Amino acid sequence: MEHTKLEKQLVQQQYQLAQAVISLAEGKALKPILQHVGELAMELTGAHYAMLAYIIDGRKIYIPLGLTEQQLAQLEKEPQGIGLLGLMWNNHEVVRINNIGQHPKTAGFPAHHPVMTTFLGAPIMFDDEIQGVIYLTDKEGGRAFDPLDETIVRTLASACAIAISNANHIEALEARNAELERLLAEHRTPTG
């Protein structure tokens, strides 16, 4: 009986993961899709908190999930990308640890940030370039994230990389088209 329940749970996880990958491939509005992916990552792994960050037009955009509006308002600034986050942003490492505070690279938490214990994160890479990061904290029941959770996050990070890269390419093409249209309009305008 227990074996069948686990099989059904795994099939449901695979289905949800496949749906997330499909939505990333089809999506036009990047931020809501990435937010949905973060919510799904939390659901599939049992995490209480998630953060997706991505780079668009040279700026880092953060999507925090699981924190209340009050908690978000109390935070003084966006994550700095040092410590554990630096391992993902700078070293492009997948990080899975049971106790954030005991890791040698931990940089602690900013003022008013909820204390978090377990951590699982992956860089979002495309063509050897960092596109962003996805990380989860505090698995239900204080349990550690396991290898299946890591596979889920790596899969989602790979799908996010394609979506972010596509969004960056579309933005660049739209900017080039706008410039070409401006140049054509100038060329067509009589000069005197």
C-alpha positions in Angstrom: 0.0 0.0 0.0 2.8 2.5 1.0 4.7 1.6 -2.2 1.7 2.5 -4.4 1.3 5.8 -2.6 4.9 6.7 -3.2 4.6 5.7 -6.9 1.6 7.9 -7.3 3.4 10.8 -5.7 6.4 10.4 -8.0 4.2 10.3 -11.1 2.4 13.4 -9.9 5.8 15.2 -9.4 7.0 14.2 -12.8 3.8 15.5 -14.4 4.0 18.8 -12.5 7.7 19.1 -13.5 6.9 18.4 -17.1 4.1 21.0 -17.1 6.5 23.6 -15.6 9.1 23.0 -18.4 6.3 23.2 -21.0 5.0 26.5 -19.6 8.6 28.0 -19.6 9.1 27.0 -23.2 5.8 28.6 -24.3 5.7 31.6 -22.1 5.9 35.2 -23.1 5.6 37.0 -19.8 8.7 35.9 -18.0 8.2 37.1 -14.4 4.8 35.4 -13.8 6.0 32.2 -15.3 9.2 32.2 -13.2 7.0 32.9 -10.1 4.9 29.9 -11.0 8.0 27.8 -11.3 9.2 28.9 -7.9 5.8 28.0 -6.4 5.9 24.7 -8.0 9.5 24.1 -6.8 8.3 24.8 -3.3 5.3 22.4 -3.7 7.4 19.6 -5.2 10.2 19.7 -2.6 8.2 20.8 0.5 10.1 24.1 0.9 8.7 26.9 2.9 10.6 29.7 1.0 12.0 30.2 -2.5 13.8 32.8 -4.4 14.2 33.1 -8.1 16.6 35.8 -9.5 17.3 36.4 -13.1 19.2 38.9 -15.2 17.4 40.9 -17.8 18.9 43.9 -19.6 21.9 43.7 -17.2 19.7 44.0 -14.0 19.0 41.4 -11.4 15.2 40.8 -10.9 14.2 39.0 -7.7 11.1 37.0 -7.1 10.8 36.1 -3.4 8.2 33.5 -2.4 6.9 32.3 1.0 7.6 35.5 2.8 4.7 37.7 4.0 4.3 41.2 2.6 5.3 42.5 6.1 8.5 40.4 6.1 9.4 41.6 2.6 8.7 45.3 3.7 11.1 44.9 6.7 14.0 43.6 4.6 16.4 46.5 4.0 17.8 45.4 0.6 17.9 42.7 -2.0 20.3 39.8 -1.6 23.9 40.7 -2.2 25.0 37.5 -3.9 27.7 36.7 -1.4 28.1 33.7 0.9 26.0 30.8 -0.2 24.4 32.8 -3.0 27.9 33.7 -4.3 28.6 30.0 -4.7 25.8 30.0 -7.2 26.2 33.4 -8.8 30.0 33.4 -9.0 31.1 29.8 -8.8 28.1 28.4 -10.6 27.7 25.6 -8.0 24.7 23.7 -6.9 24.4 24.0 -3.1 22.5 21.6 -0.9 23.1 21.9 2.9 21.3 20.8 6.1 22.3 23.8 8.2 22.9 27.2 6.6 24.6 28.6 9.8 27.2 25.9 9.9 28.4 26.2 6.3 31.8 27.9 6.0 30.6 30.2 3.2 27.5 31.5 5.1 27.2 35.2 5.2 24.3 35.2 7.7 21.0 36.9 7.3 20.2 40.6 6.9 18.3 42.4 9.6 14.6 41.3 10.0 15.1 38.3 7.8 13.5 35.1 9.0 16.0 32.5 10.2 16.3 29.6 7.7 18.0 26.3 8.2 18.0 23.9 5.2 19.1 25.2 1.7 19.0 24.0 -1.8 20.0 26.1 -4.8 21.2 26.0 -8.3 22.5 28.5 -10.8 20.5 29.1 -13.9 23.0 28.7 -16.7 22.7 29.0 -20.4 25.7 28.5 -22.8 28.1 28.8 -19.8 26.6 32.2 -18.8 24.8 32.8 -15.5 21.2 33.8 -16.2 20.1 33.7 -12.6 19.6 31.5 -9.6 16.9 29.5 -7.9 17.0 28.5 -4.3 14.8 27.0 -1.7 15.0 26.9 2.1 13.4 25.2 5.1 11.9 21.9 3.9 8.8 20.9 5.8 9.3 19.2 9.2 13.0 20.5 9.3 14.0 17.7 7.0 17.0 18.0 4.7 16.6 18.4 1.0 17.4 15.1 -0.7 18.9 14.1 -4.1 15.4 13.9 -5.7 14.8 17.5 -4.6 18.1 18.5 -6.1 17.2 16.8 -9.4 13.9 18.8 -9.5 15.7 22.1 -8.8 18.4 21.3 -11.4 15.7 20.5 -14.0 13.8 23.7 -13.3 17.0 25.7 -13.4 17.8 24.3 -16.9 14.3 25.1 -18.2 14.4 28.6 -16.6 17.8 29.2 -18.4 16.2 28.7 -21.8 13.2 30.9 -21.0 15.5 33.7 -19.7 17.8 33.5 -22.7 14.8 33.6 -25.0 13.4 36.7 -23.2 16.8 38.4 -23.4 17.1 37.6 -27.2 13.5 38.9 -27.8 14.2 42.1 -25.9 17.4 42.6 -28.0 15.6 42.0 -31.2 12.8 44.4 -30.3 15.4 47.1 -29.5 17.1 46.5 -32.9 13.8 46.6 -34.7 12.8 49.9 -33.0 16.2 51.4 -34.0 15.8 50.2 -37.6 12.3 51.7 -37.7 13.6 55.0 -36.3 16.4 55.1 -38.9 13.9 54.3 -41.8 11.6 57.0 -40.6 14.5 59.5 -40.5 15.5 58.4 -44.0 12.0 58.8 -45.4 11.5 62.3 -43.9 12.2 65.0 -46.4 15.1 67.3 -45.1 14.1 70.5 -46.5 
